[in-house]
Amino acid sequence: MNASPFQLSTPYVIVTGGASGIGLSIVKLFHEQGGIIDVFDLKKPSSEFLAEHQLDKDTVHFHEVDITNQQQVKQLVSVIAINRGIGVLINNAGISHIGNAVNTEDADFQKVFDVNVKGAYNCMNACLPFMEEQGEGVIVNMASIAASVGLADRFAYSMSKGAILAMTLSVAKDFIKKGIRCNCISPARVHTPFVDGFINKHYPGKQQEMFEKLSASQPIGRMGTPDEIASLSFYLCSKQASFLTGCDYPIDGGFIRLNN
């Protein structure tokens, strides 16, 4: 384990959408730093997956759960609270969508809302009573630059991330006297397998051109990495961040402030 200048405020961590991309990087970093992690995802990975990513099955527990199903989430959180404890919740799971306010279909809008907004609400709704009871807790929600600036053809996605930002501020305000901190992170584009799949699907034969174009949309000239998002998440969940709550943290290569 590589030594970190930061220490987790509590070892008990729940990460949603932790089987790939940013979520997997979060799981791996928190695991390296002594976290006992419960991962909520739609599909439980194989034992080969755990071995490949050097994840100890005794301290990293994957659960097949649909976060849009409140009853499933409540039941699982109750079991985790009894067996281990509820200390940190990282609402990372989310989906994207391309479309504006006219061509976004009702079903697609509802799906984005259910996963990105209701899913985060369900997890906070289930975890907060246990955090209140113990008098401490940390929540980190994954928002996006789309919550703060206009992105073309991202109507439903932007709606969902704006809601994440608003819910973060609300929870931070309501539970600050309970010893519970709540912040959110707003990444710009991050190079994940999802991005590669998106480019391959929508721009066949122009993958390198589109990758370079998407990278250049950040003033710093590249996309972020999942490990960079994980590092910021880890800091916000550390003892050293105990004075931070009710804030949104852009990690965007200058996108919000310098893209003009």
LINDA-V519784 format. One record per pair of residues at least 12 apart in sequence whose C-alpha atoms are under 6 Angstrom apart, sorted by sequence separation. I is the first residue (numbers start at 1). J is the second residue. D is the distance in Angstrom with one decimal. If there is no record, write none. Layout:
i=I j=J d=D
i=I j=J d=D
This chain:
i=146 j=158 d=5.0
i=147 j=161 d=5.1
i=147 j=162 d=4.2
i=168 j=183 d=6.0
i=144 j=161 d=6.0
i=44 j=62 d=5.9
i=143 j=161 d=5.0
i=44 j=64 d=5.4
i=18 j=39 d=5.7
i=43 j=64 d=5.2
i=94 j=115 d=6.0
i=143 j=164 d=5.7
i=38 j=60 d=6.0
i=42 j=64 d=5.0
i=94 j=116 d=4.9
i=14 j=37 d=5.7
i=16 j=39 d=5.8
i=17 j=40 d=6.0
i=36 j=59 d=4.8
i=37 j=60 d=4.8
i=38 j=61 d=4.7
i=39 j=62 d=4.7
i=40 j=63 d=5.2
i=41 j=64 d=5.3
i=42 j=65 d=5.4
i=11 j=35 d=4.5
i=12 j=36 d=5.1
i=13 j=37 d=4.7
i=14 j=38 d=4.8
i=15 j=39 d=4.9
i=16 j=40 d=4.6
i=17 j=41 d=5.0
i=38 j=62 d=5.9
i=39 j=63 d=5.9
i=41 j=65 d=5.7
i=42 j=66 d=5.8
i=11 j=36 d=5.6
i=14 j=39 d=5.8
i=40 j=65 d=5.9
i=91 j=120 d=5.7
i=1 j=32 d=5.5
i=191 j=223 d=5.8
i=190 j=223 d=5.1
i=220 j=253 d=5.0
i=189 j=223 d=5.4
i=190 j=224 d=4.4
i=191 j=225 d=5.6
i=190 j=225 d=5.4
i=218 j=253 d=5.4
i=219 j=254 d=5.5
i=218 j=255 d=5.2
i=145 j=186 d=5.1
i=138 j=180 d=5.7
i=140 j=182 d=5.9
i=142 j=184 d=5.6
i=143 j=185 d=5.5
i=144 j=186 d=3.7
i=145 j=187 d=5.9
i=117 j=160 d=5.7
i=135 j=178 d=5.6
i=136 j=179 d=4.4
i=137 j=180 d=4.6
i=138 j=181 d=4.9
i=139 j=182 d=4.6
i=140 j=183 d=5.1
i=141 j=184 d=4.5
i=142 j=185 d=5.2
i=143 j=186 d=4.8
i=144 j=187 d=5.1
i=145 j=188 d=5.6
i=116 j=160 d=5.9
i=135 j=179 d=5.3
i=136 j=180 d=5.0
i=138 j=182 d=5.9
i=140 j=184 d=5.2
i=68 j=114 d=5.8
i=132 j=178 d=5.9
i=68 j=115 d=5.8
i=109 j=156 d=5.6
i=113 j=160 d=5.9
i=88 j=137 d=5.9
i=90 j=139 d=5.8
i=87 j=137 d=5.0
i=88 j=138 d=4.8
i=89 j=139 d=4.8
i=90 j=140 d=4.8
i=91 j=141 d=4.7
i=92 j=142 d=5.2
i=68 j=119 d=4.7
i=88 j=139 d=5.8
i=90 j=141 d=5.8
i=67 j=119 d=4.8
i=70 j=122 d=5.4
i=74 j=126 d=5.2
i=100 j=153 d=4.8
i=99 j=153 d=4.4
i=101 j=155 d=5.9
i=98 j=153 d=5.4
i=99 j=154 d=5.6
i=100 j=155 d=4.9
i=98 j=154 d=5.3
i=97 j=157 d=5.9
i=96 j=157 d=5.7
i=183 j=245 d=5.5
i=182 j=245 d=5.3
i=183 j=246 d=5.2
i=185 j=248 d=5.6
i=186 j=249 d=5.8
i=187 j=250 d=5.8
i=181 j=245 d=5.0
i=182 j=246 d=5.7
i=183 j=247 d=5.1
i=184 j=248 d=4.8
i=185 j=249 d=4.7
i=186 j=250 d=4.4
i=187 j=251 d=4.8
i=188 j=252 d=4.4
i=183 j=248 d=6.0
i=185 j=250 d=5.9
i=186 j=251 d=5.9
i=187 j=252 d=5.2
i=12 j=86 d=5.9
i=13 j=87 d=5.9
i=172 j=246 d=5.0
i=12 j=87 d=5.0
i=13 j=88 d=4.6
i=14 j=89 d=4.8
i=15 j=90 d=4.8
i=16 j=91 d=5.4
i=17 j=92 d=5.7
i=13 j=89 d=6.0
i=16 j=92 d=5.2
i=17 j=93 d=4.1
i=10 j=87 d=5.6
i=16 j=93 d=5.1
i=169 j=246 d=5.0
i=21 j=192 d=5.2
i=25 j=226 d=5.8
i=25 j=227 d=5.6
i=22 j=226 d=4.5
i=26 j=230 d=4.5
i=25 j=230 d=5.8
i=8 j=237 d=6.0
i=9 j=238 d=4.8
i=8 j=238 d=4.2
i=9 j=239 d=4.5
i=7 j=238 d=5.2
i=8 j=239 d=5.8
i=6 j=238 d=5.9
i=7 j=239 d=5.8
